[in-house]
Amino acid sequence: MRVVCCLALLAALGGPAPAQLPIDSQLAAVVAKIKAIDNHAHPMRPTLGSDKNVDDDALPVETMEASTEPVRTRHGSPLALEASHALFGNAKDFRERKRQVLAEKGASYANWVLDQLGIETMLANRIAMGPGLAPPRFPFLVMNVYGAVIS
């Protein structure tokens, strides 16, 4: 009997959902202007020509256990192609366009990327910062092995 009552209650409550109320346009405009804070990132320093991105992480990828990249961010995934297209235009030539934008923006390239993503601040977890990753947009954090901020 208890099962029958539960099923009857679920059937009564399981009717069509009410239509969503329209979003207040003034509120939506204010929310759209809010910039994000990325509270844990390992940003790569913009590099040009033979310049190398050194001191990027205290835990180099080479020392980590092998793992696969998440499906959503793998090369060729629909989401990765959409992101590349949004930043650099035609997905077929996005690598060349990325090199062009990097050359045009120079040391301000990383700030330009943050602007495109709607991110105001990216807390940078690196060994050292360097050109292109400067405060206030990229505050420098040093974390110990337990994830606690020590600097």
Backbone bond lengths (Angstrom), bond angles and torsions (degrees), N, CA, C in turn:
res aa  C-N    CA-C-N  psi(-1)  N-CA   C-N-CA  omega(-1)  CA-C   N-CA-C  phi
1 M - - - 1.445 - - 1.538 111.11 -
2 R 1.321 115.43 -40.58 1.459 120.32 -179.17 1.532 110.22 -60.47
3 V 1.341 116.82 -40.39 1.461 121.28 179.64 1.517 110.66 -63.88
4 V 1.326 116.80 -41.21 1.469 121.46 -179.87 1.523 110.03 -64.12
5 C 1.324 117.64 -41.27 1.474 121.29 179.15 1.525 110.38 -64.82
6 C 1.327 116.97 -42.10 1.468 120.41 179.11 1.523 110.54 -63.43
7 L 1.327 116.61 -43.14 1.462 120.01 178.96 1.522 111.21 -64.43
8 A 1.322 117.96 -39.68 1.464 121.54 178.31 1.525 110.80 -65.10
9 L 1.324 116.86 -40.88 1.460 120.95 178.15 1.523 110.62 -64.75
10 L 1.341 117.45 -44.94 1.464 120.62 177.98 1.520 111.36 -61.37
11 A 1.316 117.14 -39.77 1.466 120.62 179.38 1.524 110.39 -65.53
12 A 1.323 117.35 -39.01 1.464 120.78 -179.47 1.526 111.49 -69.33
13 L 1.332 116.57 -38.07 1.464 120.54 -178.53 1.522 112.33 -85.58
14 G 1.303 117.34 -14.42 1.455 120.87 -174.32 1.519 114.32 -88.79
15 G 1.301 118.02 22.88 1.465 121.73 179.40 1.515 111.13 -69.68
16 P 1.324 116.16 -178.32 1.467 119.54 -179.23 1.535 111.83 -62.42
17 A 1.298 114.98 140.26 1.465 120.79 179.30 1.528 109.47 -72.91
18 P 1.318 116.85 145.54 1.467 118.37 177.13 1.531 109.98 -66.01
19 A 1.311 115.42 153.05 1.464 120.52 179.91 1.521 109.38 -63.40
20 Q 1.338 115.89 146.70 1.463 120.69 178.65 1.517 109.27 -70.21
21 L 1.317 115.28 137.49 1.454 120.22 177.53 1.519 109.81 -69.38
22 P 1.319 117.68 147.71 1.470 119.11 178.70 1.526 110.58 -64.72
23 I 1.324 115.48 147.88 1.462 121.48 179.43 1.523 108.89 -78.92
24 D 1.311 115.71 135.24 1.461 120.89 177.25 1.528 108.36 -65.08
25 S 1.315 118.28 120.54 1.462 121.83 -174.49 1.523 112.72 -64.30
26 Q 1.325 118.11 -35.15 1.469 119.88 178.56 1.528 110.82 -67.90
27 L 1.327 115.71 -41.82 1.459 119.83 178.23 1.531 110.23 -65.65
28 A 1.329 117.97 -42.55 1.465 121.89 179.21 1.520 110.71 -60.89
29 A 1.335 118.01 -38.52 1.463 121.11 179.52 1.528 110.88 -65.76
30 V 1.328 117.45 -39.01 1.466 121.00 178.83 1.528 109.98 -68.09
31 V 1.324 117.39 -44.93 1.463 121.50 -179.33 1.534 110.26 -62.22
32 A 1.312 117.75 -39.46 1.473 121.62 -179.02 1.526 112.18 -63.00
33 K 1.319 117.78 -22.92 1.466 121.61 -179.47 1.526 113.27 -86.32
34 I 1.322 117.66 -8.88 1.461 121.10 -178.33 1.519 109.18 -73.51
35 K 1.318 116.47 126.29 1.460 122.52 179.16 1.528 109.29 -91.11
36 A 1.311 115.51 146.80 1.460 121.80 -178.64 1.522 111.11 -85.67
37 I 1.325 115.32 161.77 1.459 123.12 170.88 1.523 106.40 -121.13
38 D 1.325 117.45 120.52 1.453 122.34 176.23 1.519 105.58 -89.02
39 N 1.328 117.20 108.41 1.460 119.76 -170.39 1.528 114.99 -87.56
40 H 1.332 118.05 1.12 1.464 119.02 175.23 1.524 107.98 -161.56
41 A 1.307 116.01 105.82 1.459 120.42 -179.19 1.520 109.78 -140.87
42 H 1.307 115.11 159.90 1.458 123.08 176.59 1.527 106.84 -123.12
43 P 1.332 117.19 69.37 1.464 118.89 -173.80 1.523 112.78 -67.83
44 M 1.311 113.99 142.94 1.457 120.62 174.76 1.528 107.59 -86.39
45 R 1.320 115.92 137.11 1.454 120.60 178.17 1.522 109.04 -74.07
46 P 1.350 117.58 134.81 1.469 119.05 177.32 1.526 110.14 -60.19
47 T 1.321 116.25 132.22 1.468 120.40 -179.22 1.518 109.65 -125.78
48 L 1.305 115.56 144.94 1.460 122.25 178.61 1.521 109.54 -123.39
49 G 1.318 115.96 141.21 1.466 120.67 176.16 1.505 112.53 58.88
50 S 1.321 117.11 -126.75 1.464 121.72 -177.08 1.529 112.22 -88.50
51 D 1.341 117.17 0.72 1.459 121.47 177.90 1.528 109.18 -59.08
52 K 1.319 117.03 138.76 1.463 121.60 -178.92 1.516 110.43 -111.68
53 N 1.323 116.43 148.10 1.454 122.77 176.62 1.530 107.38 -88.04
54 V 1.324 116.68 93.09 1.460 121.70 -178.37 1.526 109.46 -103.79
55 D 1.321 114.78 164.39 1.468 121.24 179.43 1.520 112.62 56.47
56 D 1.335 115.57 36.40 1.451 117.94 -176.11 1.517 113.76 -81.71
57 D 1.318 119.01 -33.87 1.458 118.81 -176.30 1.518 109.79 -154.29
58 A 1.317 115.40 140.79 1.462 120.13 178.71 1.527 111.13 -71.37
59 L 1.314 117.02 -18.87 1.459 121.68 -179.82 1.527 108.17 -117.42
60 P 1.327 117.42 84.10 1.459 120.33 -177.39 1.528 112.14 -59.17
61 V 1.302 116.54 145.37 1.459 122.52 -178.68 1.521 110.79 -56.42
62 E 1.336 116.96 -35.79 1.460 120.70 -178.18 1.526 112.71 -59.34
63 T 1.336 117.93 -25.10 1.465 120.96 -177.32 1.524 112.31 -92.48
64 M 1.317 117.05 -5.27 1.460 120.52 -176.88 1.529 110.93 -89.24
65 E 1.322 114.55 158.18 1.454 120.45 175.16 1.520 109.14 -63.34
66 A 1.317 116.45 143.98 1.457 120.33 179.17 1.529 110.22 -62.87
67 S 1.319 115.89 137.86 1.463 120.83 176.58 1.517 107.87 -151.55
68 T 1.304 115.14 161.59 1.454 119.04 179.35 1.518 109.61 -93.61
69 E 1.310 115.13 152.58 1.453 120.68 177.36 1.526 108.48 -72.34
70 P 1.332 117.94 144.49 1.472 119.30 178.01 1.530 110.80 -55.54
71 V 1.313 116.89 141.67 1.462 122.65 -176.77 1.525 111.27 -53.87
72 R 1.330 117.50 -41.13 1.467 121.22 -176.00 1.520 113.19 -63.87
73 T 1.340 117.54 -25.62 1.468 119.41 -176.13 1.522 113.48 -109.00
74 R 1.321 117.87 2.94 1.463 120.43 179.45 1.523 110.63 -66.42
75 H 1.339 114.96 149.28 1.456 121.10 176.69 1.534 108.63 -55.28
76 G 1.318 116.47 129.51 1.457 121.31 178.46 1.514 114.91 91.43
77 S 1.344 118.32 -9.32 1.465 118.98 178.72 1.527 108.84 -68.84
78 P 1.330 118.00 149.81 1.471 120.00 179.52 1.530 113.08 -55.13
79 L 1.332 117.07 -39.31 1.469 120.02 -179.48 1.521 111.37 -67.64
80 A 1.344 117.26 -41.92 1.467 120.68 178.53 1.527 110.30 -65.14
81 L 1.325 117.28 -40.27 1.468 120.33 178.19 1.528 111.05 -65.49
82 E 1.325 116.75 -40.04 1.465 120.63 177.97 1.527 110.89 -63.30
83 A 1.326 116.83 -42.31 1.464 120.97 179.16 1.525 110.91 -65.18
84 S 1.321 117.16 -44.28 1.466 120.95 178.32 1.518 110.75 -62.08
85 H 1.319 116.14 -41.44 1.461 120.73 179.32 1.535 110.80 -63.89
86 A 1.338 116.05 -41.35 1.464 120.02 -179.79 1.528 111.57 -64.09
87 L 1.330 117.15 -37.45 1.461 120.44 -178.56 1.528 113.28 -83.53
88 F 1.336 116.53 -39.51 1.462 118.76 -168.25 1.524 115.07 -125.37
89 G 1.319 118.32 7.02 1.460 119.54 178.33 1.511 112.41 88.49
90 N 1.322 117.01 -142.94 1.455 123.90 -175.00 1.527 111.50 -49.53
91 A 1.336 116.33 121.40 1.465 121.03 -176.35 1.524 112.39 -62.11
92 K 1.339 119.06 -23.44 1.468 121.29 -178.70 1.527 111.32 -66.83
93 D 1.320 116.66 -36.41 1.460 119.00 -176.03 1.526 112.34 -117.10
94 F 1.340 116.88 27.25 1.465 118.79 -174.55 1.523 112.88 -65.60
95 R 1.331 118.94 -30.62 1.473 119.59 179.51 1.523 111.00 -65.29
96 E 1.324 116.23 -43.51 1.469 119.60 178.13 1.523 110.07 -66.76
97 R 1.331 116.65 -41.33 1.471 119.90 178.69 1.522 110.23 -64.41
98 K 1.327 117.85 -37.35 1.465 121.32 177.32 1.524 109.83 -61.29
99 R 1.343 117.16 -44.01 1.472 120.36 177.82 1.529 110.86 -61.39
100 Q 1.335 116.99 -39.85 1.471 121.16 178.95 1.523 110.77 -64.30
101 V 1.342 116.33 -46.50 1.475 120.05 -179.99 1.518 109.55 -63.25
102 L 1.319 117.99 -41.89 1.461 121.35 178.14 1.524 110.69 -59.86
103 A 1.333 116.95 -43.08 1.468 120.64 178.70 1.525 110.86 -65.77
104 E 1.345 117.03 -39.35 1.468 121.09 179.76 1.526 111.59 -67.92
105 K 1.320 116.72 -44.18 1.470 121.54 -174.31 1.518 112.44 -83.66
106 G 1.334 117.53 -28.59 1.460 120.40 -179.69 1.518 111.98 58.22
107 A 1.325 116.40 -130.99 1.461 121.77 -177.17 1.528 112.86 -65.54
108 S 1.342 118.36 -16.26 1.470 120.13 179.22 1.530 112.24 -91.57
109 Y 1.355 117.61 6.70 1.465 121.59 -178.23 1.527 111.60 -57.95
110 A 1.332 118.19 -48.58 1.470 120.61 -177.53 1.527 111.06 -61.80
111 N 1.328 117.44 -38.35 1.473 120.23 175.93 1.524 110.58 -63.89
112 W 1.345 117.07 -39.26 1.461 121.26 178.38 1.530 110.38 -61.47
113 V 1.349 116.94 -42.81 1.461 120.38 178.83 1.524 109.90 -61.82
114 L 1.336 117.71 -44.85 1.468 120.03 177.72 1.526 110.81 -58.52
115 D 1.329 116.93 -41.65 1.467 120.52 178.36 1.526 110.97 -60.12
116 Q 1.330 117.28 -42.01 1.459 121.08 -179.46 1.524 111.46 -65.00
117 L 1.323 116.56 -31.34 1.461 121.85 -177.38 1.521 113.36 -90.94
118 G 1.334 117.54 -6.12 1.458 120.22 -178.43 1.516 112.76 73.47
119 I 1.340 116.59 30.78 1.467 121.61 179.57 1.520 108.52 -106.81
120 E 1.312 116.53 125.92 1.459 121.41 179.43 1.526 111.19 -83.94
121 T 1.352 116.42 -42.96 1.458 121.57 -174.79 1.520 109.78 -137.40
122 M 1.333 116.69 137.08 1.457 121.83 175.74 1.517 107.17 -123.72
123 L 1.325 116.84 112.06 1.458 120.40 178.79 1.523 108.09 -72.22
124 A 1.307 115.68 114.59 1.462 122.08 -169.95 1.516 111.59 -94.08
125 N 1.307 116.24 120.53 1.449 122.94 176.11 1.527 107.17 -102.90
126 R 1.314 116.56 97.21 1.457 124.03 -178.56 1.517 109.07 -141.80
127 I 1.320 116.31 169.60 1.465 120.31 173.61 1.521 109.02 -74.56
128 A 1.323 116.55 -43.74 1.460 122.60 178.45 1.521 107.96 -148.27
129 M 1.314 116.02 157.59 1.456 119.39 -176.58 1.531 110.42 -87.72
130 G 1.305 118.81 -95.96 1.455 121.01 -179.56 1.517 111.49 107.57
131 P 1.322 117.02 177.01 1.463 121.52 -177.05 1.531 111.77 -57.36
132 G 1.313 115.01 136.42 1.455 120.55 177.27 1.514 115.19 94.63
133 L 1.314 117.66 -13.08 1.472 121.46 179.48 1.519 108.72 -127.29
134 A 1.306 116.22 71.25 1.462 120.22 -173.54 1.527 111.84 -111.94
135 P 1.341 116.30 149.50 1.457 119.90 171.48 1.528 109.19 -60.70
136 P 1.288 120.37 155.30 1.454 126.89 7.92 1.527 114.08 -87.72
137 R 1.323 119.09 -9.82 1.462 120.15 -176.61 1.526 111.93 -72.99
138 F 1.331 117.31 -28.51 1.459 122.25 -177.87 1.524 109.83 -124.95
139 P 1.346 118.35 76.84 1.467 118.61 175.71 1.523 109.37 -64.34
140 F 1.326 116.21 141.37 1.461 123.15 -176.38 1.521 109.62 -87.75
141 L 1.325 116.90 125.76 1.457 122.03 176.63 1.510 109.26 -121.54
142 V 1.295 116.03 142.51 1.452 121.03 170.87 1.527 105.08 -119.60
143 M 1.311 116.25 127.63 1.464 120.00 -178.95 1.515 109.17 -116.57
144 N 1.332 115.13 145.00 1.461 118.27 175.79 1.527 108.94 -81.59
145 V 1.325 117.62 179.87 1.457 121.35 -176.06 1.531 113.13 -64.12
146 Y 1.321 117.39 -14.85 1.465 121.03 179.91 1.532 111.93 -96.03
147 G 1.334 117.09 1.64 1.454 120.72 178.63 1.522 114.29 87.51
148 A 1.330 118.09 4.98 1.456 120.50 179.50 1.538 110.01 -84.64
149 V 1.308 116.44 136.68 1.452 120.74 179.50 1.523 108.27 -71.68
150 I 1.333 116.13 128.07 1.465 120.13 -179.34 1.518 111.96 -117.31
151 S 1.326 118.18 -2.50 1.453 119.47 179.03 1.509 109.52 -155.15
